[in-house]
Amino acid sequence: MTFSQRVVILFFKVLTRIICRIHDEPLAEVPHHGPLILVTNHTNILEVPLVYAALQPRPIGGFSAAKRWKVWWSRWLLNIAGAIPLHRGEADVNAMRKGLEWLNRGNILIIAPEGTRSYDGRLQRGRPGVVLLAMRTGAPILPLVFYGHEGFEENLKHFRRTDFYLSVGEPFYLNTKGEKVTQELRQKITDEVMYKMAALLPPENRGIYSDLEKATEKYLRG
């Protein structure tokens, strides 16, 4: 680990602990070895720095909007943290290739299947990129969700700390044996993954995946 990485990790830890009361005990369930796709919801900017710092010394990478590399300090920070630039709204083959390489080296890759931030804390429709990565690498998927911190900006204005909760599910693999993997099937599998995340969240945060009775695990296996 480089000196710059140590500085960034310390900065992330201090910043998040000052702003929030973090209930991160469930992170102990994250495997210590082997490739892993962490699927998460995304409601604000605190989530990735918190997880990145808490899971060290495991190498952790993830996708971030390519536009963030236009600002020098953001570019420096993202490069230190091993982020992968992603051009949203298009099929970014280069970003997917780098994600595959990262997983094939036995690292953790964080993916927010929603593709963008949910400002109200409710789950939005998942996008199928995670399915392609899991199928190509055979890496297990582990759902990890955040909740309770949606109003941290308002609390910050009044110098109040915010309770920040995490919940971790069980790892699973995709099972598409004998199936022709079409775009429609990839979306079905993505929805199954999203229901796994929804089950870890309070009802008010489940969004379009609130009806857990619709959840199936046809294409998932433990």
C-alpha positions as CSV (number, residue, x, y, z in Angstrom):
1,M,0.0,0.0,0.0
2,T,1.4,3.4,-1.0
3,F,1.7,6.4,1.3
4,S,-1.0,8.2,-0.8
5,Q,-3.4,5.3,-0.3
6,R,-2.8,5.4,3.5
7,V,-3.5,9.1,3.6
8,V,-6.7,8.7,1.6
9,I,-7.9,5.8,3.8
10,L,-7.3,7.8,7.0
11,F,-9.1,10.8,5.5
12,F,-12.1,8.7,4.6
13,K,-12.2,7.1,8.0
14,V,-11.9,10.4,9.9
15,L,-14.4,12.2,7.7
16,T,-17.2,9.6,7.8
17,R,-16.8,9.0,11.6
18,I,-17.1,12.8,12.3
19,I,-20.2,13.2,10.2
20,C,-21.9,9.9,11.1
21,R,-22.5,7.3,13.8
22,I,-21.6,4.3,11.7
23,H,-23.2,0.9,12.5
24,D,-20.8,-1.1,10.3
25,E,-20.6,-4.4,12.3
26,P,-22.2,-6.4,9.4
27,L,-19.1,-5.6,7.3
28,A,-17.4,-8.5,9.2
29,E,-19.4,-10.8,7.0
30,V,-17.6,-9.7,3.8
31,P,-15.2,-12.5,2.7
32,H,-11.5,-11.8,3.2
33,H,-10.3,-13.7,0.1
34,G,-11.3,-14.2,-3.6
35,P,-13.0,-12.1,-6.2
36,L,-16.3,-10.6,-5.1
37,I,-18.9,-8.3,-6.6
38,L,-20.5,-6.1,-3.9
39,V,-23.9,-4.8,-5.1
40,T,-25.1,-1.8,-3.3
41,N,-27.7,0.9,-3.3
42,H,-26.6,4.5,-3.7
43,T,-28.1,7.4,-2.0
44,N,-25.2,9.8,-1.3
45,I,-21.5,10.4,-1.5
46,L,-20.5,8.9,1.8
47,E,-21.2,5.2,1.1
48,V,-18.2,4.3,-1.1
49,P,-15.5,6.1,1.0
50,L,-16.9,4.4,4.1
51,V,-16.8,0.9,2.6
52,Y,-13.5,1.5,0.8
53,A,-11.8,2.4,4.1
54,A,-13.5,-0.2,6.3
55,L,-12.6,-3.2,4.1
56,Q,-8.9,-2.4,3.8
57,P,-6.4,-4.0,3.2
58,R,-8.4,-5.8,0.6
59,P,-8.0,-4.2,-2.9
60,I,-11.3,-2.5,-3.7
61,G,-12.4,-0.9,-7.0
62,G,-15.6,0.4,-8.4
63,F,-17.1,2.5,-11.2
64,S,-17.5,6.2,-11.1
65,A,-18.8,8.7,-13.6
66,A,-16.1,9.6,-16.1
67,K,-16.9,13.3,-15.8
68,R,-15.3,13.3,-12.3
69,W,-11.9,12.8,-13.9
70,K,-12.1,16.4,-15.3
71,V,-11.4,17.9,-11.9
72,W,-7.8,17.5,-10.8
73,W,-8.3,16.8,-7.1
74,S,-11.2,14.4,-7.9
75,R,-9.1,12.6,-10.6
76,W,-6.2,12.2,-8.1
77,L,-8.5,10.8,-5.4
78,L,-10.3,8.4,-7.7
79,N,-7.0,7.1,-9.2
80,I,-5.6,6.5,-5.7
81,A,-8.8,4.6,-4.7
82,G,-8.7,2.4,-7.8
83,A,-11.9,3.7,-9.4
84,I,-12.8,2.9,-13.0
85,P,-14.2,5.7,-15.2
86,L,-17.6,4.9,-16.6
87,H,-19.3,6.8,-19.4
88,R,-22.9,6.7,-18.4
89,G,-25.7,6.3,-21.0
90,E,-23.6,4.2,-23.3
91,A,-22.1,0.7,-23.6
92,D,-18.7,1.5,-22.1
93,V,-16.7,-1.6,-23.3
94,N,-13.5,-0.2,-21.9
95,A,-14.9,0.2,-18.4
96,M,-16.4,-3.3,-18.4
97,R,-13.0,-4.8,-19.6
98,K,-11.3,-3.1,-16.6
99,G,-13.9,-4.4,-14.3
100,L,-13.4,-7.9,-15.5
101,E,-9.6,-7.6,-15.2
102,W,-10.0,-6.3,-11.6
103,L,-12.2,-9.2,-10.6
104,N,-10.0,-11.8,-12.3
105,R,-7.1,-10.6,-10.1
106,G,-9.2,-11.7,-7.1
107,N,-10.3,-8.3,-5.9
108,I,-13.5,-6.7,-4.7
109,L,-15.6,-4.7,-7.2
110,I,-18.3,-2.4,-5.9
111,I,-21.3,-1.9,-8.3
112,A,-24.4,0.2,-7.7
113,P,-26.8,-1.5,-10.2
114,E,-29.2,1.5,-10.2
115,G,-26.5,3.4,-12.1
116,T,-27.2,6.7,-10.4
117,R,-28.0,8.2,-7.0
118,S,-31.4,7.8,-5.4
119,Y,-32.0,11.0,-3.6
120,D,-35.0,9.8,-1.7
121,G,-33.3,6.5,-0.5
122,R,-35.7,4.3,-2.4
123,L,-34.5,1.6,-4.8
124,Q,-34.7,2.3,-8.5
125,R,-34.7,-0.2,-11.4
126,G,-31.4,-2.1,-11.6
127,R,-29.3,-2.1,-14.8
128,P,-28.0,-5.5,-16.1
129,G,-24.2,-4.7,-16.2
130,V,-23.7,-6.6,-13.0
131,V,-25.0,-9.8,-14.7
132,L,-22.5,-9.6,-17.5
133,L,-19.6,-9.2,-15.0
134,A,-20.7,-12.1,-12.8
135,M,-21.2,-14.4,-15.8
136,R,-17.9,-13.6,-17.4
137,T,-15.9,-14.0,-14.2
138,G,-17.9,-16.5,-12.1
139,A,-17.4,-14.2,-9.1
140,P,-20.0,-14.4,-6.3
141,I,-22.3,-11.5,-5.7
142,L,-22.8,-10.1,-2.2
143,P,-25.6,-7.6,-1.5
144,L,-24.7,-4.8,0.8
145,V,-27.1,-2.0,1.6
146,F,-27.0,1.4,3.3
147,Y,-29.9,3.2,5.0
148,G,-30.8,5.8,7.6
149,H,-28.4,8.4,6.4
150,E,-30.5,10.0,3.6
151,G,-30.9,13.3,5.5
152,F,-27.3,13.7,6.5
153,E,-26.9,16.9,4.6
154,E,-29.6,18.6,6.6
155,N,-28.2,17.2,9.8
156,L,-24.8,18.5,8.8
157,K,-26.2,22.1,8.5
158,H,-27.3,21.8,12.1
159,F,-24.1,20.2,13.3
160,R,-25.8,16.9,14.0
161,R,-24.3,13.5,13.4
162,T,-26.4,11.0,11.4
163,D,-26.9,7.3,12.1
164,F,-25.6,5.3,9.2
165,Y,-26.7,1.7,9.0
166,L,-25.4,-1.2,6.9
167,S,-26.8,-4.6,6.2
168,V,-25.0,-7.5,4.4
169,G,-26.7,-10.5,2.9
170,E,-25.4,-13.9,1.9
171,P,-23.1,-14.4,-1.2
172,F,-24.6,-16.2,-4.2
173,Y,-23.8,-17.1,-7.8
174,L,-25.7,-16.8,-11.0
175,N,-27.2,-19.9,-12.5
176,T,-28.1,-19.6,-16.2
177,K,-27.1,-23.1,-17.3
178,G,-29.1,-24.2,-20.4
179,E,-30.5,-20.7,-20.9
180,K,-30.0,-18.4,-23.8
181,V,-28.9,-15.2,-22.1
182,T,-30.9,-12.5,-23.9
183,Q,-31.2,-8.9,-22.9
184,E,-34.6,-9.7,-21.4
185,L,-33.1,-12.5,-19.3
186,R,-30.3,-10.3,-18.0
187,Q,-32.9,-7.8,-16.8
188,K,-34.9,-10.6,-15.0
189,I,-31.7,-11.7,-13.3
190,T,-30.9,-8.1,-12.3
191,D,-34.3,-7.8,-10.8
192,E,-33.7,-11.0,-8.8
193,V,-30.5,-9.4,-7.5
194,M,-32.3,-6.2,-6.6
195,Y,-34.9,-8.1,-4.6
196,K,-32.1,-9.6,-2.6
197,M,-31.0,-6.1,-1.8
198,A,-34.5,-4.9,-1.1
199,A,-35.0,-7.7,1.5
200,L,-32.1,-6.2,3.5
201,L,-33.7,-2.7,3.6
202,P,-36.5,-1.2,5.7
203,P,-39.8,-1.3,3.7
204,E,-39.7,2.4,3.1
205,N,-36.5,2.1,1.2
206,R,-37.4,-0.8,-1.1
207,G,-38.8,1.4,-3.9
208,I,-40.0,-0.5,-7.0
209,Y,-38.9,-3.7,-5.3
210,S,-41.1,-3.3,-2.3
211,D,-43.3,-6.3,-3.1
212,L,-41.0,-9.1,-1.9
213,E,-43.6,-11.7,-2.8
214,K,-42.6,-11.1,-6.5
215,A,-39.0,-12.1,-5.7
216,T,-37.8,-15.3,-7.3
217,E,-34.4,-16.9,-7.1
218,K,-34.7,-19.0,-10.3
219,Y,-31.3,-17.8,-11.6
220,L,-29.5,-17.5,-8.3
221,R,-27.8,-20.2,-6.2
222,G,-26.0,-20.1,-2.9
